[in-house]
């Protein structure tokens, strides 16, 4: 045995020990901590998903007067012009007409009778003139969606009660004061996601004038489209109105709904 081996033996170290090696190993995983992290992530994901569903189901905010004005600014005529007005109860000063049957009065109060809707705050309006015919479009704003829904329900109930009935007016009536007419419901053809709406016409008995109305509710607003149509003057005989075509009225309402939803979305950001 060499001197080195004797010295190692005396120190208690094995004679054939190799070089020292540093061993590295991962720290044992704390499974309880891992489970806690996973549960926390799951709870957060569920909370975020639930909040997103809740937000999606919330009704959009009520329209403001400024939003109505903004929507109507985009409703230009074919000549590129637009006459937008803000309307309040102060704009409606005519005495009311008497409508018979009385159940039909809600259908003509804000149009033929020119009365401001009961319970409405304000609104926006515009109009078009086309020879002997005219189109008035106005949207009135209510304190909330419930009030607007009640006002719209009054209209739909009156349409159901008056469909096919003869309607008379008395008082200081404006355009088309020639006499009574017969009311009939007109089918609407809105898109799948369009707001609830109803349309009807009143053809005057002498056959030369017509009232065509289209009403819809969106949020806290109710929109009225009021068309007064008169037959063109003819030298060949008594002028007669053609059959009513609802396509133009439906397109006008579709365009307004697109404008209203656009300003509503922009205002909700």
C-alpha positions as a printed Julia matrix, in Angstrom:
269×3 Matrix{Float64}:
    0.0    0.0     0.0
    1.37   3.36   -0.93
    1.78   6.27    1.41
   -1.19   8.05   -0.16
   -3.46   5.06    0.31
   -2.37   4.73    3.95
   -3.16   8.44    4.48
   -6.63   8.12    2.95
   -7.4    5.05    5.06
   -6.39   6.92    8.13
   -8.77   9.76    7.22
  -11.69   7.29    6.84
  -12.2    7.86    3.1
  -12.45   4.95    0.69
   -9.34   4.47   -1.24
  -11.1    4.14   -4.62
  -13.54   7.11   -4.26
  -13.92   9.11   -7.48
  -14.37  12.89   -7.9
  -17.23  14.67   -6.05
  -20.47  15.12   -8.11
  -23.18  17.82   -7.45
  -26.59  16.23   -7.98
  -29.54  18.56   -9.04
  -33.22  17.45   -8.86
  -36.57  19.35   -9.16
  -38.21  20.43   -5.94
  -41.25  18.29   -5.12
  -44.51  19.79   -6.47
  -46.99  21.15   -3.91
  -50.17  19.57   -5.23
  -52.4   21.58   -2.92
  -51.02  24.85   -4.32
  -51.47  23.6    -7.88
  -55.09  22.64   -7.22
  -55.72  26.05   -5.69
  -54.33  27.83   -8.74
  -56.45  25.72  -11.09
  -59.59  26.39   -9.06
  -58.83  30.13   -9.05
  -58.4   30.19  -12.84
  -61.65  28.27  -13.3
  -63.6   30.61  -11.0
  -62.21  33.67  -12.82
  -63.15  32.22  -16.22
  -66.69  31.46  -15.04
  -67.05  34.94  -13.55
  -65.9   36.62  -16.77
  -68.21  34.44  -18.86
  -71.15  35.16  -16.58
  -70.48  38.89  -16.74
  -70.33  38.78  -20.53
  -73.69  36.96  -20.68
  -75.2   39.45  -18.23
  -73.98  42.4   -20.28
  -75.32  40.87  -23.49
  -78.77  40.46  -21.93
  -78.99  44.01  -20.62
  -81.25  46.32  -22.61
  -79.43  49.09  -24.46
  -79.42  52.52  -22.81
  -82.3   54.88  -23.49
  -82.01  57.19  -26.47
  -81.13  60.79  -25.73
  -82.46  63.82  -27.58
  -79.01  64.33  -29.11
  -78.96  60.78  -30.44
  -82.32  61.26  -32.14
  -81.06  64.43  -33.76
  -77.95  62.58  -34.92
  -79.97  59.74  -36.43
  -82.28  62.12  -38.28
  -79.38  64.14  -39.65
  -78.54  61.09  -41.78
  -82.07  60.81  -43.23
  -81.46  62.93  -46.33
  -83.81  63.27  -49.27
  -82.94  62.33  -52.84
  -81.77  65.9   -53.48
  -79.25  65.63  -50.64
  -81.08  67.99  -48.29
  -82.72  67.39  -44.95
  -84.96  69.45  -42.71
  -84.62  68.08  -39.2
  -86.64  69.61  -36.38
  -86.74  69.0   -32.66
  -90.33  68.59  -31.54
  -91.92  69.17  -28.15
  -95.47  69.64  -26.93
  -95.1   73.36  -27.7
  -95.02  72.57  -31.44
  -98.5   71.01  -31.4
 -101.12  73.71  -30.9
 -104.01  72.59  -33.14
 -107.28  71.64  -31.44
 -107.86  67.89  -31.52
 -110.21  66.28  -34.0
 -113.07  64.03  -33.03
 -112.51  60.53  -34.36
 -115.31  57.98  -34.63
 -115.25  55.19  -33.57
 -113.42  56.49  -30.49
 -111.41  53.25  -30.32
 -109.61  54.38  -33.51
 -108.5   57.75  -32.09
 -104.99  56.57  -31.02
 -104.21  55.83  -34.68
 -104.72  59.43  -35.8
 -104.03  61.57  -32.71
 -100.4   62.39  -33.55
 -100.89  62.47  -37.33
 -104.21  63.65  -38.76
 -105.21  65.34  -35.48
 -101.69  66.8   -35.0
 -101.46  66.25  -31.22
  -98.27  65.67  -29.25
  -98.19  62.11  -27.83
  -99.27  61.91  -24.21
  -96.35  61.07  -21.93
  -93.63  61.77  -24.5
  -90.66  64.0   -23.65
  -89.56  65.32  -27.03
  -88.53  64.03  -30.43
  -87.12  64.65  -33.89
  -88.89  64.94  -37.23
  -88.36  65.43  -40.93
  -90.55  65.4   -44.03
  -90.6   64.91  -47.78
  -92.84  66.46  -50.43
  -93.53  64.57  -53.65
  -96.04  66.37  -55.83
  -99.5   65.96  -54.32
  -98.18  63.54  -51.7
  -96.13  64.06  -48.55
  -94.28  61.95  -46.01
  -93.77  62.96  -42.38
  -91.39  60.96  -40.23
  -90.98  61.62  -36.53
  -89.67  59.78  -33.5
  -90.83  60.66  -30.0
  -88.84  59.86  -26.88
  -90.42  58.54  -23.68
  -89.02  58.49  -20.12
  -88.23  54.8   -20.49
  -88.81  51.66  -22.55
  -91.85  50.68  -20.48
  -93.64  53.95  -21.27
  -92.82  53.59  -24.97
  -94.05  50.0   -24.95
  -97.36  51.08  -23.39
  -97.82  53.81  -26.01
  -97.09  51.33  -28.8
  -99.45  48.74  -27.29
 -102.23  51.33  -27.4
 -101.67  51.71  -31.14
 -101.62  47.97  -31.86
 -104.79  47.45  -29.81
 -106.52  50.2   -31.8
 -105.43  48.64  -35.11
 -106.92  45.29  -34.11
 -110.16  46.99  -33.01
 -110.47  49.13  -36.16
 -109.26  46.86  -38.96
 -111.92  46.93  -41.68
 -113.99  49.63  -39.97
 -115.24  52.96  -41.32
 -113.58  55.96  -39.65
 -114.95  59.51  -39.55
 -113.32  62.8   -38.55
 -114.88  66.04  -37.44
 -113.19  69.33  -36.67
 -110.7   71.58  -38.42
 -108.96  68.85  -40.4
 -106.1   69.74  -42.71
 -105.1   67.84  -45.87
 -107.55  65.28  -47.13
 -110.63  66.6   -45.32
 -112.93  65.21  -47.99
 -114.68  62.67  -45.82
 -114.54  59.34  -44.0
 -112.55  56.31  -45.01
 -112.09  52.63  -44.3
 -109.1   51.37  -42.35
 -107.2   48.2   -43.12
 -104.1   46.55  -41.74
 -101.06  46.34  -44.03
  -98.56  43.48  -43.53
  -95.02  44.57  -42.69
  -91.88  42.85  -43.94
  -89.07  43.8   -41.54
  -85.82  41.9   -41.12
  -85.35  39.14  -38.56
  -83.86  41.43  -35.89
  -86.12  44.44  -36.6
  -88.14  46.05  -33.78
  -91.87  45.45  -33.43
  -93.95  47.48  -35.87
  -97.37  47.79  -37.46
  -98.71  49.47  -40.62
 -102.19  50.42  -41.78
 -103.93  52.62  -44.36
 -107.14  54.62  -44.47
 -108.52  54.99  -47.99
 -110.97  57.88  -48.24
 -114.32  56.91  -49.68
 -114.13  59.27  -52.63
 -111.03  57.35  -53.77
 -108.69  60.3   -54.3
 -106.78  60.49  -51.01
 -105.2   58.07  -48.57
 -103.52  58.06  -45.17
 -100.8   55.44  -44.84
  -99.17  54.99  -41.44
  -96.32  52.85  -40.15
  -95.45  52.73  -36.45
  -92.56  51.04  -34.65
  -91.05  50.94  -31.19
  -87.33  50.8   -30.42
  -86.17  51.15  -26.82
  -87.71  54.24  -25.27
  -88.87  55.63  -28.63
  -91.89  55.28  -30.89
  -91.6   56.28  -34.55
  -94.48  57.34  -36.77
  -94.34  57.46  -40.55
  -97.33  59.34  -41.91
  -97.96  59.41  -45.65
 -100.67  61.57  -47.13
 -101.28  60.5   -50.72
 -103.43  62.35  -53.22
 -104.21  61.33  -56.77
 -102.58  63.42  -59.47
 -104.79  65.83  -61.37
 -106.09  64.25  -64.55
 -107.91  65.81  -67.51
 -109.23  62.46  -68.69
 -111.61  62.03  -65.78
 -111.77  61.76  -62.01
 -108.3   60.87  -60.68
 -108.03  57.65  -58.72
 -105.25  56.44  -56.44
 -103.39  53.28  -57.43
 -103.23  50.33  -55.05
 -101.06  51.03  -52.04
  -97.48  49.75  -52.3
  -95.9   49.36  -48.82
  -92.33  48.78  -50.07
  -91.23  52.41  -49.89
  -92.59  52.83  -46.39
  -90.86  49.68  -45.17
  -87.55  50.73  -46.69
  -87.79  54.13  -44.99
  -88.39  52.48  -41.61
  -85.54  50.02  -42.14
  -83.19  52.9   -42.92
  -84.23  54.83  -39.83
  -83.78  51.78  -37.59
  -80.25  51.36  -38.96
  -79.52  55.02  -38.16
  -80.96  54.77  -34.64
  -79.01  51.65  -33.79
  -75.84  53.18  -35.16
  -76.01  56.22  -32.88
  -77.12  54.04  -29.98
  -74.1   51.77  -30.37
  -71.75  54.74  -30.69
  -73.21  56.33  -27.59
  -72.85  53.14  -25.54
  -69.1   52.79  -26.03
